[in-house]
Amino acid sequence: MNINRSTNITITPSSYLSCFTNENLGTITLYLSGCGESIAIQFHPDNLPVLETLISELQKLEIQSQQLKLQNLQHQISELNLSLNNVNGDYKTIVSAGELF
C-alpha cells in the first residue's frame, strides 16, 4: 500500500455505511459517506485479523461506556436516596436500580 497523505475519518451515528462484496476480486468494499465526502475502503480476506482486532476493541469501548453510564446512574440513585432521606426526615425511602428499569 502506498500512502501519500493521511486523512482522519470519524464515523458518527448519522454517517452512511454500506458494504459491497465482489466475489470476482475476492474483496469487500466498505462505503462511508459523510457531510461532504465519500470514501470506499476495499478489504481482502487477508485483512480479517486486523478487522477482528478492530471489532474487539470497539466492543471493549462499548462495555466501558456502558459501565460508566451504570456508575453514573448508581451515583444519581445514591444522591436521590440522600435527598429523599433528608426531605422525609424520619421516614426512609429507598430507590433501587431495579425500580428504574
C-alpha positions as CSV (number, residue, x, y, z in Angstrom):
1,M,0.0,0.0,0.0
2,N,1.3,3.4,-0.9
3,I,0.1,6.3,1.2
4,N,0.9,9.9,0.1
5,R,-1.3,11.6,2.7
6,S,-3.4,10.7,5.6
7,T,-7.0,11.7,6.5
8,N,-8.8,11.1,9.8
9,I,-12.3,9.9,9.3
10,T,-14.9,10.0,12.1
11,I,-17.9,7.7,11.7
12,T,-20.9,9.1,13.6
13,P,-24.4,7.8,14.0
14,S,-25.5,10.0,11.1
15,S,-22.8,8.6,8.7
16,Y,-24.0,6.3,6.0
17,L,-22.2,2.9,5.8
18,S,-22.7,0.1,3.4
19,C,-20.8,-2.9,2.1
20,F,-20.4,-4.5,-1.3
21,T,-19.0,-7.9,-1.9
22,N,-17.1,-8.5,-5.1
23,E,-16.7,-12.3,-5.4
24,N,-14.7,-12.0,-8.7
25,L,-12.0,-9.9,-6.9
26,G,-12.4,-11.7,-3.6
27,T,-12.9,-8.4,-1.8
28,I,-15.4,-6.5,0.3
29,T,-15.7,-2.7,-0.1
30,L,-16.9,-0.6,2.8
31,Y,-18.5,2.7,1.7
32,L,-18.5,5.6,4.1
33,S,-20.5,8.7,3.3
34,G,-20.5,11.8,5.5
35,C,-21.2,15.5,5.1
36,G,-19.2,16.4,2.1
37,E,-17.1,13.4,1.2
38,S,-17.5,9.7,0.5
39,I,-14.8,7.1,0.7
40,A,-14.5,3.5,-0.2
41,I,-12.2,1.1,1.5
42,Q,-11.5,-2.3,-0.1
43,F,-10.7,-5.2,2.2
44,H,-9.2,-8.6,1.3
45,P,-9.7,-11.7,3.4
46,D,-6.0,-11.3,4.5
47,N,-7.2,-8.2,6.4
48,L,-9.5,-10.2,8.6
49,P,-7.2,-10.4,11.7
50,V,-6.9,-6.6,11.7
51,L,-10.7,-6.2,11.4
52,E,-11.3,-8.7,14.2
53,T,-9.0,-6.7,16.4
54,L,-10.9,-3.5,15.5
55,I,-14.2,-5.1,16.4
56,S,-12.8,-6.5,19.6
57,E,-11.5,-3.0,20.6
58,L,-14.8,-1.4,19.7
59,Q,-16.7,-3.9,21.9
60,K,-14.3,-3.1,24.8
61,L,-15.1,0.6,24.3
62,E,-18.8,-0.1,24.3
63,I,-18.5,-2.1,27.5
64,Q,-16.5,0.7,29.2
65,S,-19.1,3.2,28.0
66,Q,-21.9,1.1,29.5
67,Q,-20.0,0.7,32.8
68,L,-19.6,4.5,33.0
69,K,-23.3,5.0,32.4
70,L,-24.1,2.5,35.1
71,Q,-21.7,4.1,37.6
72,N,-23.3,7.5,36.8
73,L,-26.8,6.0,37.3
74,Q,-25.7,4.5,40.6
75,H,-24.3,7.8,41.7
76,Q,-27.6,9.5,40.8
77,I,-29.5,6.9,42.8
78,S,-27.3,7.5,45.8
79,E,-27.8,11.2,45.5
80,L,-31.5,10.7,45.2
81,N,-31.6,8.5,48.2
82,L,-29.7,11.1,50.3
83,S,-32.1,13.8,49.1
84,L,-35.2,11.8,49.9
85,N,-33.9,10.8,53.3
86,N,-33.3,14.5,54.1
87,V,-36.7,15.5,52.8
88,N,-38.6,12.8,54.6
89,G,-36.9,13.2,58.0
90,D,-37.8,10.1,60.0
91,Y,-39.3,8.3,57.0
92,K,-36.8,6.2,55.0
93,T,-37.4,5.9,51.2
94,I,-35.2,3.7,49.2
95,V,-35.0,3.7,45.4
96,S,-33.2,0.7,43.9
97,A,-31.7,0.4,40.5
98,G,-34.2,-2.4,39.6
99,E,-37.1,0.1,40.0
100,L,-35.7,2.3,37.3
101,F,-35.8,-0.3,34.5
